[in-house]
Amino acid sequence: MKRLFKVILFIVIFLIILSLLWKILIRKGDGFGSDVSSFYNIEENTLDLIFFGSSHCYSTFSPYILEEKTGLKSYNFSTQQQPINITYHFMIEALKTQKPKYFVLETRMFAIDDEYMEEGVVRDALDKMKMSPNKIAAINESVENPEERTSYYINIIKYHSRFMEIGFEEIKNAIQGKTVDNKGFVGLPAGTDVYLDNSSVLGITETTELTNKNLQFFNQIIELCKQNNITLILAKSPCILTEQDVMHYNTVKKIAEENNLQYIDYNMMFDELGFSFPEDFYDYGHLSKSGAEKVTNNFAEYVNK
């Protein structure tokens, strides 16, 4: 019994030390989208609505404005180029602590045909997720080479070389659990010489197939929402569009119609939203803070109705 106690005590101490080292050494958030860790700091069962998606989402929908206009508490659980399969696992993660009425999925990543994203994208999304079967599944789906997955399961392997870079302030913040507290939203400055004209492609009615992976996880997202009585809303933020993009989004719209889901395409509402160029755009893919205010105000009106 004494030996068993010593072994258990050693394992517990080892895990505590490993956890602290992970918090200290891991790459910290830069304020662009969800810090992921910040989601775990939200009080349980307090969110009414959660946004998911890529940078097109975290630069478009402001939880601050939405709460002011509707009273709904929300969080923008978006990360750069967030793949649809990771979105699905973020939704599962969110449901461990929250019981929202709405999920809002920004549809940019349905137009991306890459089966696997680059390492920085995957790490930005998964490194700070708490270890669980859900995270392991997300890693296995997102990292093509099985030999490279170990450093995602135990990411201190990836970041141990940062030890000499760490300062006292970073150590203190890590131990105290401080994170980037922006509710996942980033208000970007206005760009220069940005003018979007999608008139030549908005009339396209043809569709094109989604990748098998995107289609699979889209269906799983729809089913997950049905099982949890969550209203799933699809939205496309304003950006420059190609013919291929529009055909991808047409396919998403078709699937949405088949499942009685709402799809809000803000690329069809430039005049209604009163966009001004370049003030309302950061670049050809992202809104500025003022553009985000216009879209979020419109979305708040939609939710109130």
HELIX and SHEET records of a PDB file:
HELIX    1   1 LYS A    2  LEU A   25  1                                  24    
HELIX    2   2 SER A   37  ASN A   41  5                                   5    
HELIX    3   3 SER A   55  TYR A   58  1                                   4    
HELIX    4   4 PRO A   63  THR A   70  1                                   8    
HELIX    5   5 ILE A   84  ALA A   94  1                                  11    
HELIX    6   6 ARG A  108  ALA A  111  5                                   4    
HELIX    7   7 GLU A  119  LEU A  126  1                                   8    
HELIX    8   8 PRO A  133  SER A  142  1                                  10    
HELIX    9   9 PRO A  146  GLU A  148  5                                   3    
HELIX   10  10 THR A  150  TYR A  153  1                                   4    
HELIX   11  11 ILE A  156  TYR A  159  1                                   4    
HELIX   12  12 HIS A  160  GLU A  165  5                                   6    
HELIX   13  13 PHE A  168  GLN A  176  1                                   9    
HELIX   14  14 ASN A  212  GLN A  227  1                                  16    
HELIX   15  15 GLU A  243  GLU A  258  1                                  16    
HELIX   16  16 TYR A  266  MET A  268  5                                   3    
HELIX   17  17 PHE A  270  LEU A  273  1                                   4    
HELIX   18  18 LYS A  289  ASN A  304  1                                  16    
SHEET    1   A 5 SER A  74  SER A  78  0                                        
SHEET    2   A 5 LEU A  49  GLY A  53  1                                        
SHEET    3   A 5 TYR A 102  GLU A 106  1                                        
SHEET    4   A 5 THR A 231  LYS A 236  1                                        
SHEET    5   A 5 GLN A 262  ASP A 265  1                                        
END                                                                             
